[in-house]
């Protein structure tokens, strides 16, 4: 199946799911973190599908792969910040388990997409 839109990409779809999970999870963070870790986490999560969309919009090839690298970096940023939130006691490991699993899945999907683009060019 040919990709006509970034919306057809599983990596983008799961990235959007990750955004929703991050927003849900950060609702329980302390109020004083609204401009700190909450803001950082949400921005990093939003960056993932945004960069996938922008890269796909610029066409296949090296430029798309570049934006996928940025998206993957943002996914790893989300993972790191979730671990920080756990260590600070804002959330438990049970609360972050699903979100961390989804972030890992998104990383793997982005890597697969990046590999397939690199092989086809």
C-alpha positions as CSV (number, residue, x, y, z in Angstrom):
1,X,0.0,0.0,0.0
2,X,1.4,3.4,-1.0
3,X,1.6,6.1,1.7
4,X,-0.5,9.0,0.6
5,X,-0.4,10.9,3.9
6,X,1.5,10.9,7.1
7,X,-1.7,9.7,8.7
8,X,-1.2,6.4,6.9
9,X,2.0,5.8,8.8
10,X,1.8,3.5,11.9
11,X,4.6,5.4,13.5
12,X,2.6,8.6,13.3
13,X,-0.6,6.9,14.5
14,X,1.2,5.4,17.5
15,X,3.0,8.7,18.1
16,X,-0.4,10.3,18.4
17,X,-1.5,7.7,20.9
18,X,1.7,8.4,22.9
19,X,0.8,12.1,23.0
20,X,-2.6,11.3,24.5
21,X,-1.1,9.0,27.1
22,X,1.5,11.6,28.1
23,X,-1.2,14.2,28.5
24,X,-3.3,11.8,30.7
25,X,-0.3,10.8,32.8
26,X,0.9,14.4,33.4
27,X,-2.5,15.5,34.8
28,X,-1.5,14.0,38.1
29,X,1.9,15.7,38.4
30,X,2.3,18.4,41.1
31,X,1.0,21.8,40.2
32,X,4.4,23.4,40.5
33,X,5.6,21.2,37.7
34,X,3.2,22.6,35.1
35,X,5.9,24.8,33.6
36,X,8.7,22.3,34.3
37,X,8.5,18.6,33.7
38,X,4.9,18.6,32.5
39,X,5.6,21.1,29.8
40,X,8.8,19.3,28.8
41,X,7.1,15.9,28.5
42,X,4.2,17.2,26.6
43,X,6.3,19.2,24.1
44,X,8.6,16.2,23.5
45,X,5.6,13.9,22.9
46,X,3.9,16.4,20.5
47,X,7.2,16.7,18.7
48,X,7.2,13.0,17.7
49,X,4.2,12.9,15.4
50,X,4.8,16.5,14.3
51,X,8.3,15.6,13.0
52,X,7.0,12.5,11.3
53,X,4.3,14.5,9.5
54,X,6.7,17.3,8.6
55,X,9.3,14.9,7.2
56,X,6.7,13.0,5.2
57,X,5.4,16.3,3.8
58,X,8.9,17.1,2.6
59,X,9.1,13.9,0.6
60,X,11.0,10.6,0.8
61,X,14.7,10.4,1.2
62,X,17.4,11.9,3.3
63,X,15.2,14.8,4.5
64,X,12.4,12.5,5.7
65,X,15.0,10.4,7.5
66,X,16.4,13.5,9.2
67,X,13.0,14.3,10.6
68,X,12.6,10.7,11.7
69,X,15.8,11.0,13.7
70,X,14.5,14.1,15.4
71,X,11.2,12.2,16.2
72,X,13.1,9.3,17.6
73,X,15.2,11.6,19.8
74,X,12.0,13.1,21.1
75,X,10.6,9.7,21.9
76,X,13.8,8.9,23.9
77,X,13.4,12.2,25.6
78,X,9.9,11.2,26.7
79,X,11.2,7.9,28.0
80,X,14.0,9.7,30.0
81,X,11.6,12.3,31.4
82,X,9.1,9.6,32.5
83,X,11.9,7.9,34.4
84,X,12.8,11.2,36.0
85,X,9.2,11.7,37.0
86,X,9.2,8.2,38.6
87,X,12.5,8.9,40.5
88,X,11.0,12.2,41.8
89,X,7.9,10.3,43.0
90,X,5.4,12.1,40.8
91,X,4.2,8.8,39.3
92,X,4.8,5.1,40.1
93,X,6.3,2.6,37.7
94,X,2.9,1.0,37.4
95,X,1.6,4.4,36.1
96,X,4.3,4.8,33.6
97,X,4.5,1.2,32.4
98,X,2.0,1.6,29.5
99,X,3.4,4.9,28.4
100,X,7.0,3.7,28.5
101,X,6.0,0.6,26.5
102,X,4.3,2.8,23.9
103,X,7.3,5.1,23.7
104,X,9.5,2.1,23.1
105,X,7.1,0.9,20.4
106,X,7.2,4.3,18.7
107,X,11.0,4.2,18.7
108,X,11.0,0.8,17.0
109,X,8.5,1.9,14.4
110,X,10.5,5.0,13.6
111,X,13.7,3.0,13.2
112,X,11.9,0.6,10.9
113,X,10.5,3.3,8.8
114,X,13.9,5.1,8.7
115,X,15.6,1.8,7.6
116,X,13.1,1.2,4.9
117,X,13.5,4.7,3.5
118,X,17.3,4.4,3.6
119,X,17.2,1.1,1.8
120,X,14.9,2.4,-0.9
121,X,17.0,5.5,-1.7
